[in-house]
Amino acid sequence: MKKNARKVEIKGNPLACPVCSADEFWERETLMNTAGATFLGFDWANKPAKNYICDNCGYVYWFLR
């Protein structure tokens, strides 16, 4: 999987890594699993979170919609 790092803005504010101060991130979506949905086999029904991963050090930001 090729990761395309880019600068990101959240509500008009530039995102910067709190660990290394880098300003380029790649993104992915991750399901926010809940115990109940997992127990019943409904993981697919959980809400997704958008992740921005620092291209320099790997720090992960999580944002819910």
All heavy atoms as TSV, in Angstrom:
chain	resi	resn	atom	element	x	y	z
A	1	MET	N	N	0.841	-1.187	0.000
A	1	MET	CA	C	0.000	0.000	0.000
A	1	MET	C	C	0.882	1.245	0.000
A	1	MET	O	O	1.717	1.425	0.861
A	1	MET	CB	C	-0.892	-0.023	1.241
A	1	MET	CG	C	-1.760	1.186	1.363
A	1	MET	SD	S	-2.928	1.080	2.733
A	1	MET	CE	C	-1.952	1.761	4.050
A	2	LYS	N	N	0.679	2.108	-0.988
A	2	LYS	CA	C	1.445	3.349	-1.067
A	2	LYS	C	C	0.770	4.407	-0.206
A	2	LYS	O	O	-0.433	4.605	-0.278
A	2	LYS	CB	C	1.529	3.814	-2.510
A	2	LYS	CG	C	2.342	5.069	-2.700
A	2	LYS	CD	C	2.565	5.328	-4.172
A	2	LYS	CE	C	3.162	6.654	-4.477
A	2	LYS	NZ	N	4.218	7.149	-3.723
A	3	LYS	N	N	1.564	5.059	0.616
A	3	LYS	CA	C	1.051	6.106	1.496
A	3	LYS	C	C	1.384	7.462	0.881
A	3	LYS	O	O	2.540	7.764	0.628
A	3	LYS	CB	C	1.687	5.984	2.870
A	3	LYS	CG	C	1.431	4.669	3.518
A	3	LYS	CD	C	2.253	4.532	4.777
A	3	LYS	CE	C	2.235	3.105	5.230
A	3	LYS	NZ	N	3.394	2.736	5.970
A	4	ASN	N	N	0.371	8.262	0.649
A	4	ASN	CA	C	0.560	9.603	0.107
A	4	ASN	C	C	0.456	10.615	1.232
A	4	ASN	O	O	-0.641	10.994	1.633
A	4	ASN	CB	C	-0.481	9.901	-0.972
A	4	ASN	CG	C	-0.310	9.022	-2.186
A	4	ASN	OD1	O	0.804	8.798	-2.631
A	4	ASN	ND2	N	-1.401	8.509	-2.710
A	5	ALA	N	N	1.592	11.032	1.750
A	5	ALA	CA	C	1.607	12.018	2.835
A	5	ALA	C	C	1.277	13.394	2.283
A	5	ALA	O	O	1.656	13.733	1.170
A	5	ALA	CB	C	2.967	12.015	3.518
A	6	ARG	N	N	0.545	14.168	3.087
A	6	ARG	CA	C	0.170	15.529	2.663
A	6	ARG	C	C	-0.083	16.381	3.898
A	6	ARG	O	O	-0.251	15.873	5.005
A	6	ARG	CB	C	-1.067	15.492	1.787
A	6	ARG	CG	C	-2.296	14.945	2.499
A	6	ARG	CD	C	-3.504	14.904	1.571
A	6	ARG	NE	N	-4.668	14.360	2.241
A	6	ARG	CZ	C	-5.523	15.055	2.967
A	6	ARG	NH1	N	-5.367	16.344	3.148
A	6	ARG	NH2	N	-6.579	14.475	3.537
A	7	LYS	N	N	-0.128	17.686	3.688
A	7	LYS	CA	C	-0.480	18.622	4.749
A	7	LYS	C	C	-1.983	18.519	4.972
A	7	LYS	O	O	-2.750	18.315	4.033
A	7	LYS	CB	C	-0.073	20.035	4.371
A	7	LYS	CG	C	1.435	20.211	4.257
A	7	LYS	CD	C	1.781	21.642	3.918
A	7	LYS	CE	C	3.255	21.830	3.646
A	7	LYS	NZ	N	4.145	21.467	4.703
A	8	VAL	N	N	-2.420	18.658	6.226
A	8	VAL	CA	C	-3.824	18.486	6.578
A	8	VAL	C	C	-4.279	19.687	7.402
A	8	VAL	O	O	-3.532	20.203	8.233
A	8	VAL	CB	C	-4.011	17.194	7.418
A	8	VAL	CG1	C	-5.440	17.051	7.900
A	8	VAL	CG2	C	-3.588	15.978	6.620
A	9	GLU	N	N	-5.518	20.129	7.154
A	9	GLU	CA	C	-6.141	21.168	7.968
A	9	GLU	C	C	-7.389	20.598	8.617
A	9	GLU	O	O	-8.156	19.879	7.975
A	9	GLU	CB	C	-6.536	22.376	7.117
A	9	GLU	CG	C	-5.393	23.261	6.736
A	9	GLU	CD	C	-5.856	24.559	6.100
A	9	GLU	OE1	O	-7.084	24.804	6.013
A	9	GLU	OE2	O	-4.987	25.327	5.688
A	10	ILE	N	N	-7.597	20.921	9.882
A	10	ILE	CA	C	-8.807	20.536	10.601
A	10	ILE	C	C	-9.509	21.825	11.012
A	10	ILE	O	O	-8.963	22.622	11.775
A	10	ILE	CB	C	-8.475	19.691	11.853
A	10	ILE	CG1	C	-7.660	18.446	11.485
A	10	ILE	CG2	C	-9.757	19.329	12.599
A	10	ILE	CD1	C	-8.361	17.443	10.595
A	11	LYS	N	N	-10.694	22.047	10.431
A	11	LYS	CA	C	-11.475	23.267	10.686
A	11	LYS	C	C	-10.638	24.525	10.485
A	11	LYS	O	O	-10.666	25.455	11.284
A	11	LYS	CB	C	-12.100	23.229	12.077
A	11	LYS	CG	C	-13.125	22.128	12.210
A	11	LYS	CD	C	-13.987	22.311	13.432
A	11	LYS	CE	C	-15.076	21.264	13.376
A	11	LYS	NZ	N	-16.277	21.679	14.030
A	12	GLY	N	N	-9.833	24.514	9.417
A	12	GLY	CA	C	-9.036	25.682	9.058
A	12	GLY	C	C	-7.705	25.804	9.775
A	12	GLY	O	O	-6.968	26.752	9.548
A	13	ASN	N	N	-7.388	24.865	10.653
A	13	ASN	CA	C	-6.125	24.898	11.394
A	13	ASN	C	C	-5.172	23.833	10.865
A	13	ASN	O	O	-5.565	22.666	10.751
A	13	ASN	CB	C	-6.380	24.652	12.884
A	13	ASN	CG	C	-7.260	25.712	13.481
A	13	ASN	OD1	O	-6.943	26.887	13.430
A	13	ASN	ND2	N	-8.386	25.308	14.035
A	14	PRO	N	N	-3.932	24.213	10.577
A	14	PRO	CA	C	-2.977	23.217	10.086
A	14	PRO	C	C	-2.635	22.201	11.177
A	14	PRO	O	O	-2.439	22.562	12.336
A	14	PRO	CB	C	-1.750	24.038	9.695
A	14	PRO	CG	C	-1.882	25.321	10.426
A	14	PRO	CD	C	-3.343	25.547	10.676
A	15	LEU	N	N	-2.603	20.939	10.790
A	15	LEU	CA	C	-2.263	19.867	11.724
A	15	LEU	C	C	-0.746	19.746	11.803
A	15	LEU	O	O	-0.057	19.788	10.782
A	15	LEU	CB	C	-2.864	18.549	11.221
A	15	LEU	CG	C	-3.036	17.422	12.202
A	15	LEU	CD1	C	-3.960	17.835	13.341
A	15	LEU	CD2	C	-3.597	16.196	11.502
A	16	ALA	N	N	-0.229	19.637	13.013
A	16	ALA	CA	C	1.205	19.435	13.240
A	16	ALA	C	C	1.368	18.337	14.277
A	16	ALA	O	O	0.579	18.234	15.215
A	16	ALA	CB	C	1.869	20.717	13.716
A	17	CYS	N	N	2.371	17.530	14.109
A	17	CYS	CA	C	2.615	16.431	15.031
A	17	CYS	C	C	3.106	16.965	16.379
A	17	CYS	O	O	4.057	17.749	16.425
A	17	CYS	CB	C	3.648	15.474	14.445
A	17	CYS	SG	S	4.014	14.084	15.520
A	18	PRO	N	N	2.479	16.544	17.498
A	18	PRO	CA	C	2.910	17.018	18.816
A	18	PRO	C	C	4.222	16.359	19.282
A	18	PRO	O	O	4.837	16.822	20.226
A	18	PRO	CB	C	1.762	16.626	19.742
A	18	PRO	CG	C	1.153	15.443	19.087
A	18	PRO	CD	C	1.306	15.677	17.601
A	19	VAL	N	N	4.639	15.320	18.594
A	19	VAL	CA	C	5.862	14.613	18.982
A	19	VAL	C	C	7.083	15.168	18.262
A	19	VAL	O	O	8.090	15.505	18.889
A	19	VAL	CB	C	5.723	13.093	18.707
A	19	VAL	CG1	C	7.018	12.360	18.993
A	19	VAL	CG2	C	4.580	12.515	19.515
A	20	CYS	N	N	6.992	15.298	16.923
A	20	CYS	CA	C	8.179	15.689	16.148
A	20	CYS	C	C	8.002	16.982	15.352
A	20	CYS	O	O	8.901	17.391	14.636
A	20	CYS	CB	C	8.581	14.549	15.211
A	20	CYS	SG	S	7.425	14.300	13.845
A	21	SER	N	N	6.832	17.599	15.420
A	21	SER	CA	C	6.501	18.862	14.742
A	21	SER	C	C	6.393	18.758	13.219
A	21	SER	O	O	6.279	19.768	12.538
A	21	SER	CB	C	7.505	19.964	15.095
A	21	SER	OG	O	7.496	20.197	16.484
A	22	ALA	N	N	6.407	17.550	12.677
A	22	ALA	CA	C	6.238	17.386	11.223
A	22	ALA	C	C	4.832	17.827	10.830
A	22	ALA	O	O	3.916	17.871	11.650
A	22	ALA	CB	C	6.483	15.938	10.822
A	23	ASP	N	N	4.656	18.143	9.534
A	23	ASP	CA	C	3.343	18.633	9.094
A	23	ASP	C	C	2.782	17.857	7.903
A	23	ASP	O	O	1.910	18.343	7.203
A	23	ASP	CB	C	3.415	20.120	8.776
A	23	ASP	CG	C	4.339	20.429	7.606
A	23	ASP	OD1	O	5.051	19.518	7.130
A	23	ASP	OD2	O	4.347	21.591	7.172
A	24	GLU	N	N	3.268	16.645	7.670
A	24	GLU	CA	C	2.714	15.821	6.600
A	24	GLU	C	C	2.220	14.506	7.190
A	24	GLU	O	O	2.904	13.862	7.987
A	24	GLU	CB	C	3.739	15.580	5.505
A	24	GLU	CG	C	4.033	16.842	4.730
A	24	GLU	CD	C	4.747	16.574	3.422
A	24	GLU	OE1	O	5.270	15.460	3.237
A	24	GLU	OE2	O	4.764	17.490	2.591
A	25	PHE	N	N	1.008	14.124	6.773
A	25	PHE	CA	C	0.325	12.957	7.320
A	25	PHE	C	C	-0.272	12.135	6.200
A	25	PHE	O	O	-0.602	12.645	5.147
A	25	PHE	CB	C	-0.813	13.411	8.255
A	25	PHE	CG	C	-0.344	14.228	9.409
A	25	PHE	CD1	C	-0.133	15.594	9.283
A	25	PHE	CD2	C	-0.104	13.642	10.642
A	25	PHE	CE1	C	0.314	16.362	10.345
A	25	PHE	CE2	C	0.342	14.398	11.717
A	25	PHE	CZ	C	0.552	15.749	11.567
A	26	TRP	N	N	-0.414	10.854	6.436
A	26	TRP	CA	C	-1.218	10.023	5.549
A	26	TRP	C	C	-2.443	9.624	6.333
A	26	TRP	O	O	-2.480	9.714	7.547
A	26	TRP	CB	C	-0.439	8.843	4.976
A	26	TRP	CG	C	0.318	7.970	5.923
A	26	TRP	CD1	C	1.565	8.206	6.443
A	26	TRP	CD2	C	-0.108	6.727	6.475
A	26	TRP	NE1	N	1.931	7.185	7.267
A	26	TRP	CE2	C	0.928	6.255	7.301
A	26	TRP	CE3	C	-1.254	5.951	6.337
A	26	TRP	CZ2	C	0.837	5.056	7.997
A	26	TRP	CZ3	C	-1.337	4.752	7.030
A	26	TRP	CH2	C	-0.289	4.325	7.832
A	27	GLU	N	N	-3.508	9.234	5.627
A	27	GLU	CA	C	-4.762	8.987	6.323
A	27	GLU	C	C	-5.303	7.585	6.090
A	27	GLU	O	O	-4.959	6.928	5.111
A	27	GLU	CB	C	-5.808	10.037	5.977
A	27	GLU	CG	C	-6.457	9.888	4.636
A	27	GLU	CD	C	-7.520	10.955	4.417
A	27	GLU	OE1	O	-7.150	12.131	4.267
A	27	GLU	OE2	O	-8.705	10.591	4.386
A	28	ARG	N	N	-6.139	7.172	7.036
A	28	ARG	CA	C	-6.857	5.903	6.947
A	28	ARG	C	C	-8.104	6.034	7.796
A	28	ARG	O	O	-8.247	6.971	8.571
A	28	ARG	CB	C	-5.998	4.736	7.435
A	28	ARG	CG	C	-5.771	4.761	8.929
A	28	ARG	CD	C	-5.044	3.544	9.428
A	28	ARG	NE	N	-4.939	3.650	10.884
A	28	ARG	CZ	C	-4.081	2.980	11.605
A	28	ARG	NH1	N	-3.232	2.160	11.022
A	28	ARG	NH2	N	-4.057	3.113	12.907
A	29	GLU	N	N	-9.026	5.088	7.652
A	29	GLU	CA	C	-10.203	5.024	8.517
A	29	GLU	C	C	-10.110	3.768	9.355
A	29	GLU	O	O	-9.665	2.719	8.881
A	29	GLU	CB	C	-11.494	5.014	7.694
A	29	GLU	CG	C	-11.926	6.386	7.272
A	29	GLU	CD	C	-13.388	6.446	6.877
A	29	GLU	OE1	O	-14.075	5.410	6.823
A	29	GLU	OE2	O	-13.845	7.563	6.619
A	30	THR	N	N	-10.528	3.880	10.612
A	30	THR	CA	C	-10.522	2.767	11.540
A	30	THR	C	C	-11.887	2.695	12.209
A	30	THR	O	O	-12.437	3.725	12.596
A	30	THR	CB	C	-9.434	2.976	12.625
A	30	THR	OG1	O	-8.178	3.156	11.985
A	30	THR	CG2	C	-9.354	1.791	13.554
A	31	LEU	N	N	-12.427	1.494	12.338
A	31	LEU	CA	C	-13.702	1.343	13.035
A	31	LEU	C	C	-13.488	1.456	14.536
A	31	LEU	O	O	-12.536	0.903	15.084
A	31	LEU	CB	C	-14.333	-0.011	12.715
A	31	LEU	CG	C	-14.863	-0.195	11.308
A	31	LEU	CD1	C	-15.434	-1.606	11.145
A	31	LEU	CD2	C	-15.923	0.837	10.980
A	32	MET	N	N	-14.372	2.196	15.192
A	32	MET	CA	C	-14.337	2.350	16.644
A	32	MET	C	C	-15.162	1.220	17.245
A	32	MET	O	O	-16.360	1.348	17.474
A	32	MET	CB	C	-14.912	3.720	17.038
A	32	MET	CG	C	-14.156	4.892	16.455
A	32	MET	SD	S	-12.521	5.046	17.137
A	32	MET	CE	C	-12.880	5.437	18.822
A	33	ASN	N	N	-14.531	0.099	17.478
A	33	ASN	CA	C	-15.232	-1.091	17.958
A	33	ASN	C	C	-15.800	-0.896	19.358
A	33	ASN	O	O	-15.176	-0.279	20.209
A	33	ASN	CB	C	-14.293	-2.293	17.965
A	33	ASN	CG	C	-13.958	-2.758	16.574
A	33	ASN	OD1	O	-14.599	-2.352	15.618
A	33	ASN	ND2	N	-12.963	-3.597	16.453
A	34	THR	N	N	-16.986	-1.453	19.542
A	34	THR	CA	C	-17.609	-1.475	20.862
A	34	THR	C	C	-17.743	-2.936	21.292
A	34	THR	O	O	-17.873	-3.830	20.459
A	34	THR	CB	C	-19.002	-0.822	20.841
A	34	THR	OG1	O	-19.832	-1.546	19.928
A	34	THR	CG2	C	-18.925	0.638	20.429
A	35	ALA	N	N	-17.721	-3.177	22.582
A	35	ALA	CA	C	-17.789	-4.543	23.097
A	35	ALA	C	C	-19.078	-5.246	22.670
A	35	ALA	O	O	-19.061	-6.410	22.282
A	35	ALA	CB	C	-17.663	-4.533	24.618
A	36	GLY	N	N	-20.199	-4.514	22.730
A	36	GLY	CA	C	-21.485	-5.115	22.371
A	36	GLY	C	C	-21.549	-5.548	20.919
A	36	GLY	O	O	-21.988	-6.658	20.601
A	37	ALA	N	N	-21.138	-4.683	20.024
A	37	ALA	CA	C	-21.169	-5.010	18.599
A	37	ALA	C	C	-20.211	-6.152	18.281
A	37	ALA	O	O	-20.529	-7.035	17.480
A	37	ALA	CB	C	-20.835	-3.785	17.760
A	38	THR	N	N	-19.043	-6.147	18.907
A	38	THR	CA	C	-18.077	-7.216	18.681
A	38	THR	C	C	-18.634	-8.541	19.198
A	38	THR	O	O	-18.543	-9.572	18.523
A	38	THR	CB	C	-16.736	-6.889	19.358
A	38	THR	OG1	O	-16.215	-5.701	18.777
A	38	THR	CG2	C	-15.738	-8.017	19.169
A	39	PHE	N	N	-19.237	-8.541	20.375
A	39	PHE	CA	C	-19.811	-9.754	20.956
A	39	PHE	C	C	-20.878	-10.352	20.043
A	39	PHE	O	O	-20.963	-11.564	19.869
A	39	PHE	CB	C	-20.396	-9.449	22.333
A	39	PHE	CG	C	-21.044	-10.636	22.986
A	39	PHE	CD1	C	-20.273	-11.643	23.553
A	39	PHE	CD2	C	-22.431	-10.747	23.035
A	39	PHE	CE1	C	-20.869	-12.746	24.142
A	39	PHE	CE2	C	-23.029	-11.839	23.627
A	39	PHE	CZ	C	-22.249	-12.852	24.184
A	40	LEU	N	N	-21.696	-9.484	19.438
A	40	LEU	CA	C	-22.779	-9.947	18.575
A	40	LEU	C	C	-22.347	-10.162	17.119
A	40	LEU	O	O	-23.153	-10.553	16.288
A	40	LEU	CB	C	-23.944	-8.951	18.622
A	40	LEU	CG	C	-24.598	-8.795	19.996
A	40	LEU	CD1	C	-25.608	-7.658	19.976
A	40	LEU	CD2	C	-25.264	-10.099	20.421
A	41	GLY	N	N	-21.066	-9.886	16.811
A	41	GLY	CA	C	-20.572	-10.084	15.443
A	41	GLY	C	C	-20.951	-8.961	14.495
A	41	GLY	O	O	-20.990	-9.156	13.283
A	42	PHE	N	N	-21.244	-7.788	15.031
A	42	PHE	CA	C	-21.639	-6.644	14.207
A	42	PHE	C	C	-20.562	-5.565	14.153
A	42	PHE	O	O	-20.865	-4.371	14.169
A	42	PHE	CB	C	-22.947	-6.028	14.730
A	42	PHE	CG	C	-24.147	-6.910	14.538
A	42	PHE	CD1	C	-24.770	-7.499	15.619
A	42	PHE	CD2	C	-24.641	-7.157	13.275
A	42	PHE	CE1	C	-25.876	-8.312	15.452
A	42	PHE	CE2	C	-25.745	-7.970	13.088
A	42	PHE	CZ	C	-26.366	-8.557	14.181
A	43	ASP	N	N	-19.311	-5.946	14.082
A	43	ASP	CA	C	-18.223	-4.955	14.027
A	43	ASP	C	C	-18.394	-3.980	12.870
A	43	ASP	O	O	-18.045	-2.810	12.976
A	43	ASP	CB	C	-16.862	-5.651	13.904
A	43	ASP	CG	C	-16.433	-6.316	15.192
A	43	ASP	OD1	O	-16.693	-5.735	16.260
A	43	ASP	OD2	O	-15.853	-7.406	15.124
A	44	TRP	N	N	-18.963	-4.446	11.770
A	44	TRP	CA	C	-19.154	-3.604	10.594
A	44	TRP	C	C	-20.079	-2.424	10.880
A	44	TRP	O	O	-20.044	-1.415	10.179
A	44	TRP	CB	C	-19.715	-4.429	9.438
A	44	TRP	CG	C	-20.979	-5.150	9.803
A	44	TRP	CD1	C	-21.078	-6.424	10.291
A	44	TRP	CD2	C	-22.310	-4.642	9.750
A	44	TRP	NE1	N	-22.396	-6.738	10.545
A	44	TRP	CE2	C	-23.182	-5.668	10.218
A	44	TRP	CE3	C	-22.877	-3.433	9.362
A	44	TRP	CZ2	C	-24.554	-5.506	10.299
A	44	TRP	CZ3	C	-24.250	-3.283	9.441
A	44	TRP	CH2	C	-25.077	-4.307	9.903
A	45	ALA	N	N	-20.894	-2.512	11.931
A	45	ALA	CA	C	-21.856	-1.449	12.240
A	45	ALA	C	C	-21.264	-0.334	13.099
A	45	ALA	O	O	-21.920	0.672	13.336
A	45	ALA	CB	C	-23.068	-2.043	12.949
A	46	ASN	N	N	-20.046	-0.492	13.564
A	46	ASN	CA	C	-19.418	0.532	14.399
A	46	ASN	C	C	-19.084	1.772	13.574
A	46	ASN	O	O	-18.897	1.699	12.366
A	46	ASN	CB	C	-18.143	-0.020	15.038
A	46	ASN	CG	C	-18.439	-0.993	16.140
A	46	ASN	OD1	O	-19.202	-0.692	17.032
A	46	ASN	ND2	N	-17.834	-2.164	16.080
A	47	LYS	N	N	-19.009	2.905	14.249
A	47	LYS	CA	C	-18.702	4.164	13.576
A	47	LYS	C	C	-17.220	4.220	13.190
A	47	LYS	O	O	-16.360	3.779	13.958
A	47	LYS	CB	C	-19.024	5.348	14.485
A	47	LYS	CG	C	-20.492	5.513	14.729
A	47	LYS	CD	C	-20.764	6.741	15.557
A	47	LYS	CE	C	-22.261	6.873	15.771
A	47	LYS	NZ	N	-22.597	8.075	16.495
A	48	PRO	N	N	-16.920	4.804	12.025
A	48	PRO	CA	C	-15.516	4.944	11.628
A	48	PRO	C	C	-14.904	6.232	12.191
A	48	PRO	O	O	-15.600	7.221	12.394
A	48	PRO	CB	C	-15.575	5.012	10.102
A	48	PRO	CG	C	-16.912	5.624	9.828
A	48	PRO	CD	C	-17.826	5.146	10.934
A	49	ALA	N	N	-13.625	6.177	12.434
A	49	ALA	CA	C	-12.857	7.367	12.805
A	49	ALA	C	C	-11.817	7.594	11.724
A	49	ALA	O	O	-11.284	6.645	11.150
A	49	ALA	CB	C	-12.163	7.168	14.148
A	50	LYS	N	N	-11.545	8.848	11.420
A	50	LYS	CA	C	-10.498	9.169	10.461
A	50	LYS	C	C	-9.196	9.320	11.235
A	50	LYS	O	O	-9.149	9.984	12.261
A	50	LYS	CB	C	-10.816	10.453	9.713
A	50	LYS	CG	C	-9.803	10.740	8.610
A	50	LYS	CD	C	-10.323	11.707	7.624
A	50	LYS	CE	C	-11.375	11.012	6.799
A	50	LYS	NZ	N	-11.574	11.520	5.480
A	51	ASN	N	N	-8.168	8.664	10.760
A	51	ASN	CA	C	-6.845	8.745	11.374
A	51	ASN	C	C	-5.909	9.505	10.464
A	51	ASN	O	O	-5.925	9.318	9.256
A	51	ASN	CB	C	-6.231	7.351	11.590
A	51	ASN	CG	C	-7.094	6.427	12.391
A	51	ASN	OD1	O	-7.343	5.314	11.983
A	51	ASN	ND2	N	-7.563	6.861	13.541
A	52	TYR	N	N	-5.092	10.364	11.064
A	52	TYR	CA	C	-3.988	11.013	10.350
A	52	TYR	C	C	-2.712	10.566	11.034
A	52	TYR	O	O	-2.542	10.771	12.233
A	52	TYR	CB	C	-4.126	12.533	10.379
A	52	TYR	CG	C	-5.289	13.014	9.551
A	52	TYR	CD1	C	-6.466	13.438	10.150
A	52	TYR	CD2	C	-5.217	13.008	8.164
A	52	TYR	CE1	C	-7.544	13.863	9.394
A	52	TYR	CE2	C	-6.294	13.424	7.397
A	52	TYR	CZ	C	-7.445	13.847	8.016
A	52	TYR	OH	O	-8.513	14.251	7.256
A	53	ILE	N	N	-1.833	9.925	10.271
A	53	ILE	CA	C	-0.609	9.349	10.814
A	53	ILE	C	C	0.580	10.172	10.340
A	53	ILE	O	O	0.751	10.401	9.139
A	53	ILE	CB	C	-0.447	7.882	10.369
A	53	ILE	CG1	C	-1.622	7.039	10.876
A	53	ILE	CG2	C	0.854	7.289	10.897
A	53	ILE	CD1	C	-2.732	6.888	9.920
A	54	CYS	N	N	1.396	10.611	11.301
A	54	CYS	CA	C	2.566	11.415	10.978
A	54	CYS	C	C	3.505	10.613	10.087
A	54	CYS	O	O	3.872	9.483	10.410
A	54	CYS	CB	C	3.283	11.836	12.266
A	54	CYS	SG	S	4.809	12.751	11.967
A	55	ASP	N	N	3.887	11.202	8.969
A	55	ASP	CA	C	4.763	10.524	8.015
A	55	ASP	C	C	6.192	10.405	8.546
A	55	ASP	O	O	6.955	9.579	8.076
A	55	ASP	CB	C	4.758	11.277	6.683
A	55	ASP	CG	C	5.363	10.464	5.565
A	55	ASP	OD1	O	4.981	9.286	5.412
A	55	ASP	OD2	O	6.227	10.998	4.846
A	56	ASN	N	N	6.525	11.191	9.559
A	56	ASN	CA	C	7.887	11.181	10.103
A	56	ASN	C	C	8.050	10.185	11.261
A	56	ASN	O	O	8.941	9.351	11.247
A	56	ASN	CB	C	8.293	12.587	10.548
A	56	ASN	CG	C	9.731	12.657	10.991
A	56	ASN	OD1	O	10.631	12.233	10.277
A	56	ASN	ND2	N	9.946	13.176	12.182
A	57	CYS	N	N	7.148	10.259	12.261
A	57	CYS	CA	C	7.341	9.424	13.460
A	57	CYS	C	C	6.240	8.402	13.703
A	57	CYS	O	O	6.389	7.528	14.547
A	57	CYS	CB	C	7.516	10.307	14.696
A	57	CYS	SG	S	5.987	11.080	15.277
A	58	GLY	N	N	5.100	8.507	13.004
A	58	GLY	CA	C	4.033	7.531	13.154
A	58	GLY	C	C	2.973	7.870	14.182
A	58	GLY	O	O	2.057	7.075	14.423
A	59	TYR	N	N	3.057	9.050	14.813
A	59	TYR	CA	C	2.025	9.457	15.769
A	59	TYR	C	C	0.661	9.439	15.073
A	59	TYR	O	O	0.545	9.850	13.916
A	59	TYR	CB	C	2.331	10.858	16.307
A	59	TYR	CG	C	1.317	11.332	17.324
A	59	TYR	CD1	C	1.448	10.986	18.662
A	59	TYR	CD2	C	0.240	12.133	16.953
A	59	TYR	CE1	C	0.535	11.404	19.614
A	59	TYR	CE2	C	-0.691	12.547	17.891
A	59	TYR	CZ	C	-0.536	12.187	19.216
A	59	TYR	OH	O	-1.458	12.601	20.149
A	60	VAL	N	N	-0.380	8.966	15.776
A	60	VAL	CA	C	-1.708	8.834	15.174
A	60	VAL	C	C	-2.710	9.774	15.832
A	60	VAL	O	O	-2.901	9.736	17.051
A	60	VAL	CB	C	-2.224	7.387	15.300
A	60	VAL	CG1	C	-3.603	7.242	14.662
A	60	VAL	CG2	C	-1.234	6.397	14.681
A	61	TYR	N	N	-3.339	10.613	15.015
A	61	TYR	CA	C	-4.474	11.431	15.454
A	61	TYR	C	C	-5.741	10.666	15.098
A	61	TYR	O	O	-5.827	10.051	14.040
A	61	TYR	CB	C	-4.526	12.746	14.669
A	61	TYR	CG	C	-3.674	13.860	15.186
A	61	TYR	CD1	C	-2.491	14.209	14.547
A	61	TYR	CD2	C	-4.079	14.625	16.276
A	61	TYR	CE1	C	-1.716	15.266	15.003
A	61	TYR	CE2	C	-3.332	15.688	16.719
A	61	TYR	CZ	C	-2.144	16.006	16.083
A	61	TYR	OH	O	-1.400	17.045	16.528
A	62	TRP	N	N	-6.763	10.727	15.968
A	62	TRP	CA	C	-8.064	10.114	15.719
A	62	TRP	C	C	-9.129	11.206	15.726
A	62	TRP	O	O	-9.187	12.003	16.657
A	62	TRP	CB	C	-8.414	9.120	16.830
A	62	TRP	CG	C	-7.568	7.896	16.854
A	62	TRP	CD1	C	-6.240	7.826	17.183
A	62	TRP	CD2	C	-7.975	6.570	16.579
A	62	TRP	NE1	N	-5.813	6.542	17.130
A	62	TRP	CE2	C	-6.860	5.737	16.767
A	62	TRP	CE3	C	-9.190	5.999	16.186
A	62	TRP	CZ2	C	-6.929	4.364	16.565
A	62	TRP	CZ3	C	-9.247	4.641	16.012
A	62	TRP	CH2	C	-8.129	3.832	16.199
A	63	PHE	N	N	-9.992	11.220	14.708
A	63	PHE	CA	C	-11.091	12.177	14.635
A	63	PHE	C	C	-12.378	11.446	14.339
A	63	PHE	O	O	-12.476	10.701	13.360
A	63	PHE	CB	C	-10.838	13.224	13.532
A	63	PHE	CG	C	-9.713	14.155	13.833
A	63	PHE	CD1	C	-8.430	13.882	13.371
A	63	PHE	CD2	C	-9.918	15.302	14.581
A	63	PHE	CE1	C	-7.378	14.746	13.644
A	63	PHE	CE2	C	-8.859	16.158	14.866
A	63	PHE	CZ	C	-7.596	15.876	14.391
A	64	LEU	N	N	-13.403	11.664	15.181
A	64	LEU	CA	C	-14.739	11.140	14.921
A	64	LEU	C	C	-15.534	12.183	14.153
A	64	LEU	O	O	-15.318	13.390	14.324
A	64	LEU	CB	C	-15.466	10.833	16.223
A	64	LEU	CG	C	-14.954	9.637	17.005
A	64	LEU	CD1	C	-15.685	9.527	18.344
A	64	LEU	CD2	C	-15.148	8.362	16.209
A	65	ARG	N	N	-16.467	11.735	13.349
A	65	ARG	CA	C	-17.304	12.663	12.592
A	65	ARG	C	C	-18.457	13.127	13.426
A	65	ARG	O	O	-18.902	12.511	14.316
A	65	ARG	CB	C	-17.832	11.985	11.335
A	65	ARG	CG	C	-16.703	11.681	10.415
A	65	ARG	CD	C	-17.182	10.923	9.222
A	65	ARG	NE	N	-15.980	10.324	8.637
A	65	ARG	CZ	C	-15.764	10.213	7.369
A	65	ARG	NH1	N	-16.640	10.602	6.521
A	65	ARG	NH2	N	-14.667	9.693	6.917
